[in-house]
Amino acid sequence: MTTLEPAAGPTTDRQAARERVAGLLQSYGAAIVLVILLVVGAVGFPTFATPGNFSNILTQSSFLLIVGAGMTFVILTGGIDLSVGSVFALGGVLAAYGSTFGLLGALVFPLVVCGAIGALQGFLIAHAGMAPFIVTLAGLLGVRGLVLATTDGGSTTPLITDPVVVALGQGEVLGIHWPVFIAVVVIVVGSVLLARTRGGQSIYAVGGSESASTLMGLPVARVKFTVYVVSGVCAGLAGALNAAYSSSGVPTVGVGLELNAISAVVIGGTLLVGGRGNLIGTVAGVLLLSVIQNLINQVGTLSSSVQAVVSGAFLAIVVIIQTVLSRTQRL
């Protein structure tokens, strides 16, 4: 006896349509809001839509964008990295010290050390089975202590006098600073790795279901280890570029940067539980945060505490919307 499958009716079609709309909003919602804010800013503030202001937004966004790229890799696996703010500061200090050996020293020194810190954290998480939150929280505190120890408790700010290193941060092409171009390269390379390589697909698989990935024979421990190395290298690179931009390795920078990076990644549509997201969304999230901050500065009458409340409320709204959209897609 043949069993007939029930025909898809209007209800099924409507549900499928809702799921598609929810998926699109989750993936591109930040970009849509960004466009709206750009229009509002251009109409409401004469000094907003100027080449100089846009160049400033892009430059300030570039450092967070590089850190956010590494954070995206981590969160896609369902992990978290709270140490990136401290590693960012360490990268800047090491770049300043390394600049006495020229551009190569200013880049290689922080990248190797910060990558090693990421590797240590990745080993503890992937192979020792420790919780990412605890390991990277310890990294946040420990690396910040290392930064202070290498700068006499934060009282010494190593300067960068090498003109080539300074040009890496302050040099411009068509009014755009070099860190912006480097951030674009990081995003392009990262996007290709995630979308076009077996390793990138393994990252999504581990974030989607670690147990299923293990049954499929994927190298779960290696994947988790690698993403923390990537995060450490990205934070160190961003710190080195920031030091080149400011001509000094300021030991107190990066406080709270980890929260901004996580916020940008989440706003960009990457799920905190892992398995879904992309670097293009992170770009939109970073630019959105930067534009909001710039618009607040355009107003010029809001205190720093009010600015923090506005930013926090915006993030809470985004997380709530993401949760609703995720449930809609699962229905």
Summary of the structure (lengths in Angstrom):
residues: 331
radius of gyration: 21.3
end to end distance: 31.7
largest distance: 84.7
contacts: 1180
relative contact order: 0.19
helix: 76%
strand: 2%
